């Protein structure tokens, strides 16, 4: 290719046509006379569409005024050229930014003849500059330039939004002075690379500190020294707070897991790796974390007897099913634990299982408690089921809740039938009121003793039962009671036979005593009759002796009648102290005649007993008469009245008489055994019988020549009776 000389006619034409920038020749009134290919390609028009057209019609309307001012200056000769940035409208309608340089061509007289215009497309540069400006102006991150020693040269507007400082006021200040004191040392000592990142707290205008993550770019000069520092800071306060909250949450979760003995795990099915929480490791007793990570490593802790169950559940999990199971662990120390394992399966978008997550809870203590509870229930069930006595559960209103088999056997009713009964429905009609009162007293917390009551069985037969209550307490509240029922029908029959046997024994003793006691006066009577038949008439003398012997026979017969005749007890609430005072007044005259004083010493009462007053008076009279007869000289008979700890009224009669020999004390109460001259021994026997029928007790202690003490205790009455109770003795 031959070179083209500058003076060659085609040189300038080729330069015009082949120029990479747009070139146009325009008249002084703005009409384009010539345009090169680069220009009409730049604007998207054909050459014919641009030539002979006023170039201003292709301007953006907002740039017309600027173009007119510049061209006017050129025409007026203020300058020979003008440079401006103008927006042209592309044929397709979009804006084309052009760097336009205009030169004025003048004739020899200096008159402007045309304009020579160079146009360079700067659209991309302009967009980039605008983008940088938008980024700097609207970025939520702080963009800052500083010198190598940290003096601020520029900060973006976000500086004001995030930290409250006006950007202009911060120019020339050292950025390092505004970091948190705890972070400054680390920032100074850090070795920075050309591209680095730091996290530190920056002081806000109001004094608080905000966490920033700052990306640093070190800008070096031609010598390689740091000349400028570009920093882009992002507010990460929320992220730090979230991370801290996450740390606290994890710590709280770990603490909660420790308290609840629940560990967590995650099993990546694709990798076969298992990640365990600290609590899970503690449950398994694992201290060396290197032994975990695989399912097989954890399986070795499972009790051999539970392997099959665990593997079955794991296979279901691998198939995508959630699972829950209980198994035993054998720790390295040999300790056995019970755990509950449950897990859920996570699947990918195609439904394939990729991961399982779950928990392991240590339920060893629960298992122990459950086993203990089951054993307790079994014991209770066995006790109730196989107990020969009936056990009936009642609710608070007295309706039957449950019964044991013995209840069915005793009553003849089935358990289903009994569950529809009120407990009083089973009793004999004469015992219903007493049973209802007994139940009400027990349910309000009063102490009640065992009671004997009669039950009508399903077949109509009547049986005697001994009933013992026990409270049912749930959550410290009585919700009902158990009634233990013992069939004492046969026992009472045997007792009756025993009493009859005892009576026969007593009758034998009485017969022997009567035969002995009556034989003596009869012998005397027979002798005097013979004397009367063969002697002189001295009948008055004989008759007096015979009358005395007959009176003695009458006394013996009266005592025997008292023992043999059934006595009717009329029980009512009576103050024992009042009875003693009445007897004291009655016997007092007889005591005074022998210079004997009867003193009563009573504690604070009340001494209310359920008794037949006449019979208790007879007992007190018998003991006081014995005491008076035992004292051969003046003295004091002391009556002490008190309450003991068992709920009984205790009466002690202490005399200063001759006393009773120790070897004779065991025989007191036997018929016709007495230590008194002319006594029969039946008075003490009668007194003892009366006390027993009043559910009381009697004891006698004595020391020879010092005196005798008789102690009687009677139960205190608990509630008043609506009417007297008659008992046949």
C-alpha positions in Angstrom: 0.0 0.0 0.0 1.5 3.3 -1.1 1.7 6.1 1.5 -0.5 9.1 0.9 1.1 12.6 1.1 -0.6 15.2 3.1 -1.0 17.3 0.0 -2.7 14.5 -1.9 -6.2 15.5 -2.8 -7.7 12.3 -1.2 -6.0 12.6 2.1 -8.4 14.9 3.9 -11.4 13.2 2.2 -10.4 9.9 3.5 -9.6 11.4 7.0 -13.2 12.8 7.0 -14.8 9.6 5.8 -12.8 7.1 8.0 -12.7 9.1 11.2 -14.0 7.0 14.2 -15.7 10.1 15.7 -18.5 12.1 14.2 -17.5 15.1 12.1 -19.9 17.6 10.6 -19.6 20.9 8.7 -22.4 23.3 9.4 -23.4 26.7 8.2 -23.3 29.6 10.7 -27.1 29.3 11.0 -26.7 25.6 12.2 -27.5 23.7 9.1 -25.4 20.6 8.5 -23.8 20.7 5.1 -21.7 17.6 5.4 -21.6 14.6 7.9 -19.3 11.7 7.9 -20.4 8.0 8.3 -19.4 7.9 12.0 -21.9 10.7 12.8 -25.0 9.3 11.1 -24.2 5.8 12.5 -23.9 7.5 16.0 -27.4 8.9 15.6 -29.0 6.1 13.7 -30.0 8.2 10.6 -29.0 7.9 6.9 -26.8 10.6 5.5 -29.7 12.1 3.5 -31.7 12.4 6.7 -29.0 14.6 8.3 -27.6 16.8 5.5 -29.3 20.2 4.9 -31.0 19.8 8.3 -30.7 22.2 11.2 -28.6 20.2 13.7 -30.5 21.6 16.6 -33.6 19.6 15.8 -31.6 16.5 16.9 -30.8 18.0 20.3 -32.5 17.3 23.6 -34.8 20.3 24.2 -33.1 21.0 27.6 -29.7 21.6 25.8 -30.9 24.1 23.1 -30.1 27.1 25.3 -26.6 25.9 26.1 -25.9 25.3 22.3 -27.2 28.7 21.3 -25.0 30.5 23.9 -21.9 28.7 22.8 -22.4 29.3 19.1 -23.2 32.9 19.7 -19.9 33.3 21.5 -18.1 31.8 18.6 -19.8 34.0 16.1 -19.1 37.1 18.2 -15.4 36.1 18.3 -15.1 35.6 22.0 -13.4 32.3 21.4 -12.3 30.3 18.5 -13.7 27.0 19.8 -16.2 25.6 22.2 -16.4 22.3 24.1 -19.7 21.1 25.6 -21.6 18.0 26.5 -24.8 17.8 24.5 -27.6 15.2 24.4 -28.7 14.1 21.0 -31.9 12.1 20.3 -31.2 8.9 18.5 -33.5 8.0 15.7 -34.9 5.2 17.9 -35.7 7.7 20.6 -33.0 7.1 23.3 -30.5 9.8 24.4 -27.0 9.8 23.1 -24.5 11.8 25.2 -22.0 13.6 22.9 -18.8 15.5 23.8 -19.0 18.3 21.1 -16.1 20.4 20.1 -16.9 23.3 17.7 -14.4 25.4 15.7 -15.2 28.5 13.7 -14.0 28.8 10.1 -13.6 32.4 8.9 -12.7 34.0 5.6 -9.8 36.4 5.0 -11.8 39.2 6.3 -12.4 37.3 9.5 -16.1 36.8 8.9 -17.4 33.4 10.1 -18.4 31.2 7.2 -19.1 27.8 8.8 -18.6 25.6 11.8 -16.4 22.5 11.9 -17.8 20.1 14.6 -16.3 17.0 16.2 -18.7 14.7 18.1 -17.6 11.9 20.5 -20.1 9.4 21.9 -19.7 9.6 25.8 -22.9 7.8 26.7 -21.3 4.9 28.5 -19.0 7.2 30.4 -21.8 9.5 31.3 -23.9 6.6 32.5 -21.0 5.3 34.6 -20.4 8.7 36.1 -24.1 9.0 36.9 -24.1 5.5 38.4 -21.2 6.4 40.6 -22.9 9.5 41.7 -26.2 7.7 42.4 -24.3 5.0 44.3 -22.5 7.6 46.4 -25.5 9.7 47.0 -28.0 6.9 47.7 -25.9 4.0 49.0 -26.8 2.8 52.5 -23.1 2.1 53.2 -20.7 4.9 54.1 -18.1 5.5 51.5 -15.1 7.4 52.7 -11.6 8.5 51.4 -8.9 9.3 53.9 -5.2 10.1 53.8 -2.7 7.5 54.7 -2.7 8.7 58.3 -6.5 8.4 58.6 -7.6 12.0 58.0 -11.0 12.1 56.3 -11.0 13.6 52.8 -14.5 12.6 51.7 -17.5 10.8 53.2 -20.8 10.0 51.4 -24.2 11.4 52.5 -25.0 8.1 54.2 -22.6 9.3 56.9 -25.2 11.7 58.2 -28.1 9.1 58.0 -26.2 6.4 59.9 -24.0 8.4 62.3 -25.7 11.8 62.6 -22.6 13.9 61.5 -22.8 16.2 58.5 -20.3 15.0 55.9 -18.7 18.5 55.4 -18.1 18.9 59.2 -16.2 15.6 59.3 -13.7 16.5 56.5 -10.2 16.9 58.0 -10.9 14.9 61.2 -9.2 11.6 62.1 -11.5 8.7 61.8 -9.7 6.6 64.4 -10.7 9.1 67.1 -14.3 8.1 66.8 -13.9 4.3 67.3 -14.8 2.6 70.6 -11.9 2.7 73.0 -12.0 -1.1 73.4 -11.5 -1.5 69.6 -8.8 1.2 68.9 -5.8 -0.9 70.2 -6.7 -3.8 67.9 -7.2 -1.4 64.9 -3.8 0.2 65.4 -1.9 -3.1 65.9 -3.5 -4.9 63.0 -1.4 -5.6 59.9 -3.6 -4.5 56.9 -3.5 -6.0 53.4 -4.3 -4.0 50.3 -7.8 -5.4 50.5 -9.0 -6.0 54.1 -12.1 -6.1 56.3 -12.5 -5.1 60.0 -15.4 -5.0 62.4 -15.5 -2.2 65.0 -17.8 0.1 66.8 -18.1 3.8 65.7 -19.4 6.6 67.9 -22.7 8.1 66.8 -23.3 11.8 67.2 -25.6 11.1 70.2 -22.9 9.2 72.0 -23.9 5.6 71.4 -21.8 3.2 69.4 -22.8 1.4 66.2 -21.2 -1.7 64.8 -19.7 -1.4 61.3 -18.2 -3.9 59.0 -15.7 -1.9 56.9 -14.0 -3.0 53.7 -10.7 -1.3 53.2 -8.8 -0.7 50.0 -5.3 0.7 50.2 -4.5 3.0 47.2 -0.7 3.2 46.6 1.4 5.7 44.7 3.9 4.9 42.0 6.5 4.3 44.7 4.2 1.6 46.3 3.5 3.7 49.4 0.0 4.0 50.8 -1.4 7.3 49.4 -5.1 7.1 50.1 -7.5 4.7 51.9 -10.9 3.9 50.5 -13.3 2.6 53.1 -16.8 1.3 52.6 -18.6 0.8 56.0 -21.8 -1.2 56.5 -24.0 -0.9 59.6 -24.1 -4.4 61.1 -25.5 -3.6 64.5 -28.6 -5.6 63.9 -26.5 -8.5 62.7 -24.3 -8.3 65.8 -27.4 -8.2 68.0 -28.9 -11.1 66.1 -25.7 -13.1 66.4 -25.5 -12.2 70.1 -29.2 -13.2 70.5 -28.4 -16.4 68.6 -25.5 -17.1 71.0 -27.7 -16.3 74.0 -30.4 -18.5 72.4 -28.0 -21.4 71.9 -26.8 -20.9 75.5 -30.4 -20.9 76.8 -31.2 -23.9 74.6 -28.2 -25.8 76.0 -29.2 -24.8 79.6 -32.8 -25.9 78.9 -31.6 -29.2 77.4 -29.4 -29.7 80.5 -32.3 -29.0 82.9 -34.8 -31.2 80.9 -32.1 -33.9 80.1 -33.0 -33.5 76.4 -30.2 -33.6 73.8 -30.5 -32.8 70.1 -29.0 -34.3 67.0 -28.9 -33.8 63.3 -28.1 -36.6 60.8 -27.0 -35.7 57.3 -28.1 -38.7 55.3 -26.1 -37.9 52.2 -22.8 -37.6 54.1 -23.7 -40.0 56.8 -22.6 -37.5 59.5 -24.3 -36.9 62.8 -23.9 -33.7 64.8 -24.8 -33.9 68.5 -25.5 -31.2 71.2 -23.5 -31.1 74.4 -26.4 -32.4 76.4 -26.7 -35.5 74.1 -23.0 -36.2 74.7 -23.5 -35.9 78.4 -26.5 -38.3 78.3 -24.4 -40.9 76.4 -21.5 -40.3 78.7 -19.2 -39.4 75.8 -16.2 -37.2 76.6 -14.1 -38.0 73.5 -16.0 -36.3 70.6 -13.8 -38.2 68.1 -15.8 -41.3 68.6 -19.0 -39.8 67.3 -19.9 -38.5 63.8 -21.3 -41.8 62.4 -24.5 -43.7 63.3 -22.5 -46.9 63.9 -20.5 -45.1 66.6 -23.7 -44.2 68.5 -25.3 -47.6 67.9 -22.6 -49.3 70.0 -24.1 -47.6 73.1 -27.6 -49.2 72.5 -28.4 -52.2 74.6 -28.1 -55.4 72.5 -31.7 -56.4 73.2 -32.9 -53.1 71.7 -30.7 -53.1 68.5 -33.3 -54.7 66.3 -36.0 -52.1 67.3 -33.6 -49.2 66.8 -32.4 -50.5 63.3 -36.0 -50.9 62.2 -36.9 -47.3 63.2 -33.7 -46.1 61.4 -34.6 -47.9 58.2 -38.0 -46.2 58.3 -36.3 -42.9 58.7 -34.1 -43.6 55.7 -37.3 -44.3 53.8 -38.6 -40.9 54.8 -40.8 -41.6 57.9 -40.7 -39.8 61.2 -40.0 -42.0 64.1 -40.2 -42.3 67.9 -38.9 -45.0 70.2 -37.6 -45.9 73.7 -34.5 -47.9 74.2 -31.7 -48.6 76.8 -28.1 -47.3 76.6 -25.1 -49.0 78.1 -22.5 -46.4 79.0 -18.8 -46.9 79.1 -19.1 -47.0 82.9 -21.5 -49.9 82.7 -24.4 -47.7 83.8 -27.8 -48.4 82.1 -30.0 -45.6 81.0 -33.4 -45.4 79.4 -33.9 -42.8 76.7 -36.7 -41.6 74.4 -35.6 -40.9 70.8 -37.7 -39.1 68.3 -36.9 -37.5 64.9 -38.4 -35.9 61.9 -37.2 -36.3 58.3 -36.3 -33.4 56.0 -36.8 -33.9 52.3 -35.5 -32.1 49.2 -37.7 -30.6 46.5 -38.1 -33.9 44.8 -39.3 -35.6 48.1 -36.1 -37.5 48.8 -35.0 -37.6 52.5 -31.7 -35.7 53.0 -31.6 -35.1 56.7 -33.2 -36.1 60.0 -33.3 -34.0 63.1 -34.5 -35.0 66.6 -34.0 -35.3 70.3 -32.9 -37.8 72.9 -34.4 -37.5 76.3 -33.0 -39.2 79.4 -36.1 -40.9 80.9 -34.2 -43.1 83.4 -35.8 -41.4 86.5 -39.2 -41.4 84.8 -38.8 -45.2 84.2 -37.8 -45.8 87.8 -40.8 -43.8 89.0 -43.1 -45.6 86.5 -41.7 -49.0 87.6 -42.2 -48.0 91.2 -45.7 -46.8 90.5 -46.5 -50.0 88.6 -45.2 -52.1 91.5 -47.3 -50.0 93.9 -50.4 -50.5 91.8 -49.7 -54.2 91.6 -49.3 -54.4 95.3 -52.5 -52.4 95.8 -54.3 -54.5 93.2 -53.1 -57.7 94.8 -54.0 -56.5 98.3 -57.5 -55.5 97.1 -58.1 -58.5 94.9 -57.0 -61.3 97.2 -58.0 -59.8 100.5 -60.5 -62.1 102.2 -62.2 -59.0 103.7 -64.3 -56.7 101.5 -62.8 -53.4 100.4 -65.3 -50.8 99.1 -64.4 -47.4 97.7 -66.8 -44.6 98.3 -66.9 -41.1 96.8 -67.6 -38.0 98.9 -71.3 -38.5 98.8 -71.2 -42.1 99.9 -71.8 -43.8 96.5 -69.9 -46.9 95.8 -67.1 -46.4 93.2 -65.4 -49.8 93.2 -65.3 -53.1 95.1 -63.1 -56.1 95.4 -64.1 -59.7 94.8 -64.6 -60.3 98.5 -67.3 -57.7 98.5 -69.2 -59.6 95.9 -68.8 -62.9 97.9 -70.0 -61.3 101.1 -73.0 -59.4 99.8 -74.0 -61.6 96.9 -74.2 -58.6 94.5 -71.9 -58.3 91.5 -69.5 -55.4 91.2 -71.6 -53.8 88.5 -74.7 -54.0 90.7 -72.8 -52.5 93.7 -71.5 -49.6 91.6 -75.1 -48.3 91.4 -75.6 -48.4 95.2 -75.3 -45.8 98.0 -73.5 -47.6 100.8 -76.4 -47.2 103.1 -78.6 -49.2 100.7 -76.8 -52.3 102.0 -77.5 -51.8 105.7 -80.4 -53.1 107.8 -83.0 -50.4 108.2 -82.3 -50.1 111.9 -78.6 -49.3 111.2 -79.0 -46.8 108.3 -79.2 -43.7 110.5 -76.2 -44.7 112.6 -74.2 -45.6 109.4 -75.0 -42.2 107.8 -73.9 -40.4 110.9 -70.8 -42.4 111.1 -69.9 -41.6 107.5 -70.6 -37.9 107.8 -68.4 -37.6 110.9 -65.5 -39.4 109.2 -65.7 -37.2 106.0 -65.4 -34.0 108.1 -62.2 -35.3 109.6 -63.4 -36.6 113.0 -61.8 -39.7 114.4 -64.3 -42.6 114.3 -63.7 -46.1 115.6 -64.6 -49.4 114.0 -68.3 -50.1 114.0 -70.5 -53.2 114.0 -73.4 -53.0 111.6 -75.8 -55.4 109.9 -76.0 -55.9 106.1 -78.8 -57.4 104.1 -77.4 -59.7 101.4 -78.9 -60.1 98.0 -80.6 -63.4 99.1 -82.2 -61.5 102.0 -79.9 -63.0 104.7 -78.6 -60.8 107.5 -74.9 -60.8 108.4 -72.9 -58.9 111.0 -70.0 -56.8 109.7 -67.1 -55.0 111.4 -66.5 -51.8 109.4 -63.2 -49.8 109.4 -62.8 -46.6 107.4 -59.7 -45.2 105.7 -59.5 -41.8 103.8 -58.7 -41.5 100.1 -56.5 -38.5 99.8 -55.5 -37.1 96.4 -53.4 -33.9 96.1 -53.9 -33.3 99.9 -57.6 -33.4 99.6 -60.0 -36.1 100.8 -62.0 -37.3 97.8 -63.7 -40.3 99.4 -62.9 -43.2 101.6 -62.2 -46.9 101.7 -64.3 -49.1 103.8 -62.8 -52.3 105.0 -65.5 -54.8 105.8 -65.0 -58.0 107.8 -67.8 -60.6 108.1 -68.0 -61.3 111.8 -71.2 -63.3 111.7 -69.4 -66.6 112.5 -67.2 -64.9 115.0 -70.2 -63.5 116.9 -71.8 -66.9 116.9 -68.6 -68.4 118.4 -68.5 -65.5 120.9 -72.1 -66.2 121.9 -71.2 -69.9 122.4 -68.2 -68.8 124.4 -70.3 -66.5 126.5 -72.8 -69.4 127.1 -69.9 -71.6 128.0 -68.6 -69.0 130.4 -72.1 -68.6 131.9 -72.2 -72.4 132.4 -68.8 -72.1 134.1 -70.1 -69.3 136.3 -73.2 -71.2 137.0 -71.1 -74.1 138.2 -69.1 -71.8 140.4 -72.3 -70.2 141.7 -73.9 -73.5 142.3 -70.9 -74.6 144.3 -70.9 -71.3 146.2 -74.6 -71.3 146.7 -74.6 -74.9 148.0 -71.8 -74.0 150.4 -73.3 -70.7 151.6 -76.9 -71.9 151.9 -76.0 -75.2 153.5 -74.6 -73.4 156.6 -77.8 -71.5 157.5 -79.9 -74.6 156.6 -77.8 -76.7 159.0 -78.5 -74.1 161.7 -82.2 -74.0 160.9 -82.4 -77.8 161.0 -80.6 -78.0 164.3 -82.9 -75.4 165.9 -85.9 -77.1 164.6 -84.8 -80.4 166.3 -84.1 -78.5 169.5 -87.5 -77.0 169.3 -88.9 -80.5 168.9 -87.1 -82.0 172.0 -86.6 -79.0 174.3 -88.5 -76.7 176.5 -90.3 -73.9 174.9 -87.6 -71.2 174.3 -88.9 -70.3 170.9 -88.2 -66.5 170.9 -84.5 -67.1 171.3 -84.4 -69.7 168.6 -86.6 -67.7 166.2 -84.3 -64.7 166.2 -81.4 -66.9 165.2 -83.4 -68.6 162.6 -84.6 -65.2 161.2 -81.0 -64.0 160.8 -80.1 -67.1 158.9 -83.1 -66.8 156.6 -82.2 -63.1 155.9 -78.8 -64.3 154.8 -80.3 -66.8 152.4 -82.6 -64.0 151.1 -79.5 -61.8 150.5 -77.7 -64.5 148.6 -80.8 -65.2 146.4 -81.2 -61.5 145.7 -77.6 -61.2 144.5 -78.1 -64.2 142.3 -81.2 -62.8 140.8 -79.4 -59.6 139.9 -76.8 -61.6 138.1 -79.2 -63.8 136.2 -81.9 -61.3 135.3 -81.4 -59.3 132.1 -80.9 -55.6 132.8 -82.0 -52.9 130.4 -79.5 -50.0 130.0 -80.9 -46.6 129.3 -77.8 -44.7 128.0 -77.7 -41.0 127.9 -75.1 -38.2 128.2 -74.3 -37.7 131.8 -71.6 -35.7 133.6 -69.7 -38.3 135.7 -68.7 -35.5 138.2 -72.4 -34.9 138.9 -73.0 -38.6 139.6 -70.0 -38.7 142.0 -71.3 -35.7 143.9 -74.8 -37.2 144.2 -73.3 -40.4 145.6 -71.0 -38.4 147.9 -74.0 -36.7 149.4 -75.9 -40.0 149.8 -73.0 -41.9 151.4 -71.7 -38.9 153.3 -73.8 -39.5 156.4 -72.7 -43.1 156.8 -69.0 -41.9 156.5 -69.4 -39.2 159.0 -70.7 -41.7 161.6 -67.3 -43.4 161.3 -65.4 -40.1 161.3 -64.4 -40.6 157.7 -64.2 -37.7 155.2 -64.9 -38.2 151.5 -63.0 -35.7 149.4 -63.5 -35.1 145.6 -60.6 -33.7 143.5 -61.6 -33.1 139.9 -59.6 -31.6 137.0 -61.2 -29.2 134.5 -63.8 -31.2 132.5 -66.1 -31.9 130.9 -66.5 -35.5 132.0 -69.5 -36.3 129.9 -70.0 -40.1 129.4 -72.6 -42.2 127.7 -74.0 -44.3 130.5 -77.0 -45.6 132.5 -76.8 -43.2 135.5 -78.5 -45.6 138.0 -76.0 -48.4 137.2 -72.9 -46.2 137.4 -74.3 -44.8 140.7 -74.6 -48.4 141.9 -70.9 -49.0 141.0 -69.7 -45.9 142.9 -71.9 -46.8 145.9 -70.4 -50.3 146.0 -66.8 -49.0 145.9 -67.4 -46.3 148.5 -69.2 -48.7 150.9 -66.3 -51.2 150.5 -63.9 -48.3 151.3 -65.8 -47.2 154.4 -66.1 -50.8 155.7 -62.3 -51.3 155.1 -61.4 -48.4 157.3 -61.4 -49.3 161.0 -60.4 -45.8 162.1 -61.0 -42.2 161.1 -59.5 -41.1 157.8 -60.0 -39.7 154.3 -61.4 -41.4 151.2 -60.1 -39.5 148.1 -62.0 -39.5 144.8 -59.9 -38.2 141.9 -61.5 -37.4 138.6 -59.4 -36.6 135.5 -59.1 -37.1 131.7 -56.5 -39.4 130.2 -54.8 -39.2 126.8 -57.0 -41.9 125.3 -60.2 -39.9 125.5 -61.5 -41.6 128.7 -62.7 -40.2 132.0 -60.7 -41.7 134.8 -62.1 -42.1 138.4 -59.8 -43.2 141.2 -61.2 -44.1 144.7 -58.3 -44.2 147.3 -59.0 -45.3 150.9 -56.8 -45.6 154.0 -58.2 -49.0 155.0 -56.6 -52.3 155.9 -55.7 -53.2 152.3 -55.9 -56.6 150.6 -53.2 -59.2 150.6 -51.3 -59.4 147.3 -52.0 -63.1 146.8 -55.8 -62.4 147.0 -55.9 -59.6 144.4 -56.2 -61.9 141.3 -59.3 -63.5 142.8 -61.2 -60.3 143.3 -64.5 -60.4 141.3 -65.0 -64.2 141.7 -68.4 -65.0 143.1 -68.5 -65.6 146.9 -64.8 -64.6 147.2 -64.5 -61.7 149.7 -62.2 -60.3 152.2 -65.0 -58.8 154.3 -66.7 -60.6 157.2 -70.2 -61.5 156.1 -69.6 -60.5 152.4 -70.6 -62.5 149.4 -68.2 -61.1 146.7 -71.1 -60.7 144.3 -71.1 -56.8 144.6 -67.7 -56.5 143.0 -68.7 -59.0 140.3 -71.8 -57.0 139.5 -69.8 -53.7 139.4 -67.3 -55.2 137.0 -70.0 -56.5 134.7 -71.7 -53.0 134.6 -68.3 -51.3 133.7 -67.6 -53.8 130.9 -71.1 -53.2 129.4 -70.3 -49.5 129.4 -67.1 -50.2 127.4 -65.0 -49.2 130.4 -62.1 -50.7 132.3 -61.5 -51.4 136.0 -58.4 -52.1 138.0 -57.6 -52.6 141.7 -54.3 -52.0 143.5 -53.7 -52.4 147.2 -51.1 -52.5 149.9 -51.7 -54.3 153.1 -52.4 -51.9 156.1 -52.0 -48.9 153.8 -55.1 -48.8 151.7 -56.7 -49.8 148.4 -57.1 -47.9 145.1 -59.9 -48.7 142.6 -59.5 -47.1 139.2 -62.4 -47.0 136.7 -62.2 -45.5 133.1 -65.2 -44.8 130.9 -65.1 -43.4 127.3 -66.0 -39.7 126.8 -69.2 -39.2 124.8 -68.5 -37.6 121.4 -71.9 -36.5 120.1 -75.3 -36.2 121.8 -77.8 -38.8 121.0 -81.2 -37.8 119.7 -82.9 -40.3 122.1 -81.6 -42.8 124.7 -80.3 -46.1 123.4 -81.6 -49.3 125.1 -79.3 -52.2 125.4 -80.1 -55.6 126.9 -77.5 -57.0 129.1 
